[in-house]
């Protein structure tokens, strides 16, 4: 890895300050927050403004906000994003950490479609494939995605007059029970499947968000029952959340805790 260029690093530090607060800053505020020399900040801000990375706030002399150039770069980045490709990369990283099967899925109606998958290397593992479609209410990714819908969007998908199809004896078939279950998933920000789509498999899933904060996918880790325990569930829940968070960042989502 080559040497980092201090001037470029400082310029990027300045730009990243504008991600917080109301998005406007003055040169003295930048100087104070970064601990840089006043002259250095003045030169960097002047350069960034000359290249349209920063612009002065109208009617507020001495205050700056992000200019059009960061927006153009961000838009180009968004155009090049491929959820399936990004999901496959993150799923591979998560699978290498836990050596269990990892999926990324999206919601279509009341089904989930797996768009990325990395297998466990264990002899006993979940068998599936990218492109496979399953009833959302029977899977952890599906329950995570359903729980992320607005009440109106969920109502449009569910009919309280008809039972839900079952894949195993543990599948939820009552819409009333499913609605109650989804409230818990929504509160926890995590979904768990206990042998509901496969009698020998348990799963845990976390939400994947785009640049607007909308949940656009879910990432799950699937484990055969013989390797499942409360302790293992807690470990994998943390790993799934971390993986989903990483994929969200790749899609442009900015977590407030980082």
C-alpha positions as CSV (number, residue, x, y, z in Angstrom):
1,X,0.0,0.0,0.0
2,X,1.4,3.4,-1.0
3,X,1.9,6.4,1.4
4,X,-1.1,8.5,2.2
5,X,-0.9,12.1,1.1
6,X,-1.5,14.4,4.1
7,X,-3.1,17.2,2.1
8,X,-5.6,14.9,0.5
9,X,-6.4,13.3,3.8
10,X,-7.1,16.7,5.4
11,X,-9.3,17.7,2.4
12,X,-11.4,14.6,2.8
13,X,-11.6,15.1,6.6
14,X,-13.1,18.5,5.9
15,X,-15.6,17.2,3.4
16,X,-16.7,14.4,5.8
17,X,-17.4,17.0,8.5
18,X,-20.4,18.2,6.4
19,X,-22.1,14.9,6.9
20,X,-23.1,15.9,10.4
21,X,-25.2,18.6,11.9
22,X,-27.1,21.0,9.6
23,X,-24.5,20.5,6.8
24,X,-23.0,24.0,7.1
25,X,-19.7,25.0,8.6
26,X,-17.4,28.0,8.8
27,X,-13.6,27.9,8.5
28,X,-13.1,28.6,12.2
29,X,-15.4,25.7,13.1
30,X,-13.4,23.4,10.8
31,X,-10.2,24.6,12.3
32,X,-11.5,23.9,15.8
33,X,-13.0,20.5,15.0
34,X,-10.0,19.1,13.1
35,X,-7.3,20.8,15.1
36,X,-5.6,22.1,11.9
37,X,-3.7,25.3,11.4
38,X,-6.0,28.2,10.3
39,X,-3.9,28.9,7.2
40,X,-4.1,25.2,6.2
41,X,-7.9,25.2,6.5
42,X,-8.2,28.4,4.6
43,X,-6.2,27.1,1.7
44,X,-8.0,23.7,1.6
45,X,-11.5,25.3,1.8
46,X,-10.5,27.8,-0.9
47,X,-9.3,24.9,-3.1
48,X,-12.4,22.8,-2.5
49,X,-14.7,25.7,-3.2
50,X,-12.8,26.4,-6.5
51,X,-13.5,22.8,-7.6
52,X,-17.2,23.0,-6.6
53,X,-16.8,20.6,-3.7
54,X,-17.9,23.4,-1.4
55,X,-20.0,26.5,-1.9
56,X,-20.7,29.5,0.2
57,X,-24.1,29.5,1.9
58,X,-26.2,32.3,0.5
59,X,-26.8,35.2,2.9
60,X,-24.4,33.6,5.4
61,X,-20.9,35.0,4.7
62,X,-18.1,32.7,5.8
63,X,-20.2,29.6,5.9
64,X,-20.0,26.7,3.5
65,X,-22.0,23.7,2.5
66,X,-21.3,20.8,0.1
67,X,-21.3,21.8,-3.6
68,X,-22.5,20.0,-6.7
69,X,-19.4,17.9,-7.2
70,X,-19.9,15.4,-4.3
71,X,-23.5,14.9,-5.6
72,X,-22.2,14.1,-9.0
73,X,-19.7,11.7,-7.7
74,X,-22.3,10.1,-5.5
75,X,-24.8,9.8,-8.3
76,X,-22.2,8.1,-10.5
77,X,-21.4,5.7,-7.7
78,X,-25.1,4.9,-7.3
79,X,-25.5,4.2,-11.0
80,X,-22.8,1.6,-10.8
81,X,-24.2,-0.2,-7.8
82,X,-25.4,-3.8,-8.3
83,X,-27.2,-5.2,-5.3
84,X,-26.6,-8.8,-6.3
85,X,-22.9,-8.3,-6.9
86,X,-22.4,-6.3,-3.8
87,X,-24.5,-8.8,-1.8
88,X,-22.4,-11.7,-3.1
89,X,-19.2,-10.0,-1.9
90,X,-20.5,-9.3,1.5
91,X,-22.1,-12.7,1.8
92,X,-18.7,-14.3,1.0
93,X,-17.0,-12.3,3.7
94,X,-19.7,-13.3,6.3
95,X,-19.5,-16.9,5.3
96,X,-15.8,-17.0,5.6
97,X,-16.2,-15.7,9.2
98,X,-18.8,-18.2,10.4
99,X,-18.5,-21.0,7.9
100,X,-22.3,-21.2,7.5
101,X,-24.6,-20.6,4.5
102,X,-25.3,-16.9,3.9
103,X,-28.1,-15.5,1.7
104,X,-29.1,-12.0,0.5
105,X,-32.8,-11.8,-0.6
106,X,-35.3,-9.3,-1.8
107,X,-39.1,-9.2,-1.4
108,X,-41.5,-9.7,-4.3
109,X,-45.2,-9.8,-3.2
110,X,-45.4,-12.4,-0.4
111,X,-42.3,-14.3,-1.7
112,X,-38.5,-13.8,-1.2
113,X,-36.0,-14.2,-4.0
114,X,-32.5,-15.1,-3.1
115,X,-30.2,-12.9,-5.2
116,X,-26.9,-13.9,-3.6
117,X,-25.7,-17.0,-1.8
118,X,-22.4,-18.5,-0.4
119,X,-22.4,-22.0,0.9
120,X,-20.9,-23.4,4.1
121,X,-18.0,-25.8,3.7
122,X,-19.5,-28.2,6.3
123,X,-20.7,-31.5,5.0
124,X,-24.1,-30.9,6.7
125,X,-25.4,-27.5,5.4
126,X,-28.4,-25.9,3.9
127,X,-29.0,-26.6,0.2
128,X,-30.4,-23.8,-1.9
129,X,-29.6,-21.6,-4.9
130,X,-29.5,-18.0,-5.9
131,X,-32.8,-17.3,-7.8
132,X,-34.8,-19.6,-5.6
133,X,-38.2,-18.3,-4.5
134,X,-39.8,-19.1,-1.1
135,X,-42.8,-17.8,0.9
136,X,-41.6,-14.8,2.8
137,X,-43.4,-15.6,6.1
138,X,-41.5,-19.0,6.3
139,X,-38.0,-17.4,6.2
140,X,-36.0,-15.1,8.4
141,X,-35.1,-12.9,5.4
142,X,-38.8,-12.7,4.4
143,X,-40.0,-11.9,7.9
144,X,-37.4,-9.2,8.2
145,X,-38.5,-7.7,4.9
146,X,-42.2,-8.0,5.7
147,X,-41.6,-6.3,9.1
148,X,-40.0,-3.4,7.3
149,X,-43.1,-2.6,5.2
150,X,-45.5,0.1,6.2
151,X,-48.8,-1.1,7.7
152,X,-50.6,-0.2,4.4
153,X,-48.1,-2.1,2.3
154,X,-48.4,-5.1,4.6
155,X,-52.2,-5.0,4.5
156,X,-52.1,-5.0,0.7
157,X,-50.2,-8.3,0.8
158,X,-52.0,-10.1,3.5
159,X,-55.6,-11.5,3.5
160,X,-56.9,-12.3,6.9
161,X,-59.5,-14.6,5.3
162,X,-57.0,-17.2,4.0
163,X,-54.4,-19.2,5.9
164,X,-50.8,-18.9,4.9
165,X,-49.2,-21.8,3.2
166,X,-47.0,-24.0,5.4
167,X,-43.6,-25.5,4.5
168,X,-43.0,-27.3,7.8
169,X,-45.0,-28.0,11.0
170,X,-43.4,-24.9,12.5
171,X,-44.5,-22.5,9.7
172,X,-46.7,-19.6,10.7
173,X,-50.1,-20.1,9.0
174,X,-52.2,-17.5,10.8
175,X,-52.1,-13.9,9.5
176,X,-52.9,-12.7,13.0
177,X,-50.0,-14.6,14.4
178,X,-47.7,-13.4,11.6
179,X,-48.7,-9.7,12.3
180,X,-47.9,-10.2,16.0
181,X,-44.6,-11.8,15.1
182,X,-43.6,-9.1,12.7
183,X,-44.1,-6.5,15.4
184,X,-41.5,-8.2,17.5
185,X,-39.2,-8.4,14.5
186,X,-39.6,-4.7,13.8
187,X,-38.8,-3.9,17.4
188,X,-35.7,-6.1,17.5
189,X,-34.5,-5.2,14.1
190,X,-33.7,-8.9,13.7
191,X,-35.6,-11.9,12.4
192,X,-35.2,-15.5,13.5
193,X,-36.5,-18.6,11.7
194,X,-36.9,-21.8,13.8
195,X,-37.2,-24.7,11.3
196,X,-40.1,-22.9,9.4
197,X,-38.9,-23.4,5.8
198,X,-36.8,-26.5,6.4
199,X,-37.3,-28.9,9.3
200,X,-33.6,-29.2,9.8
201,X,-32.5,-25.5,9.5
202,X,-32.6,-22.4,11.6
203,X,-31.8,-18.9,10.3
204,X,-31.2,-15.3,11.5
205,X,-31.6,-12.2,9.3
206,X,-30.9,-8.5,9.5
207,X,-32.1,-5.6,7.2
208,X,-30.1,-4.1,4.4
209,X,-30.8,-0.4,3.7
210,X,-30.1,1.9,0.7
211,X,-29.0,5.5,0.7
212,X,-32.4,6.7,1.7
213,X,-32.6,4.4,4.7
214,X,-35.2,2.2,3.0
215,X,-34.9,-1.6,3.6
216,X,-34.3,-3.1,0.2
217,X,-33.0,-6.5,1.1
218,X,-32.1,-8.8,4.0
219,X,-29.0,-10.8,4.8
220,X,-29.4,-14.2,6.6
221,X,-27.2,-16.9,8.1
222,X,-28.6,-20.4,7.9
223,X,-27.5,-23.2,10.3
224,X,-28.5,-26.9,10.5
225,X,-30.3,-27.6,13.8
226,X,-27.4,-29.8,15.0
227,X,-25.2,-26.7,15.1
228,X,-27.8,-24.3,16.5
229,X,-28.0,-23.1,20.1
230,X,-29.0,-19.9,21.9
231,X,-25.4,-19.0,22.2
232,X,-24.8,-19.6,18.5
233,X,-27.9,-17.7,17.6
234,X,-26.6,-14.7,19.5
235,X,-23.2,-14.9,17.8
236,X,-24.8,-15.2,14.3
237,X,-27.3,-12.4,15.0
238,X,-24.4,-10.0,15.7
239,X,-22.6,-11.2,12.6
240,X,-25.7,-10.9,10.3
241,X,-26.3,-7.4,11.6
242,X,-22.7,-6.5,10.9
243,X,-22.8,-8.0,7.4
244,X,-26.1,-6.3,6.6
245,X,-24.7,-3.0,7.9
246,X,-21.6,-3.4,5.6
247,X,-23.8,-4.1,2.6
248,X,-26.0,-1.1,3.5
249,X,-22.9,1.2,3.6
250,X,-21.9,-0.2,0.1
251,X,-25.4,0.9,-1.1
252,X,-24.9,4.4,0.2
253,X,-26.6,4.1,3.6
254,X,-24.9,6.1,6.4
255,X,-25.3,4.7,9.8
256,X,-25.6,7.3,12.5
257,X,-23.4,5.3,14.9
258,X,-20.3,5.5,12.6
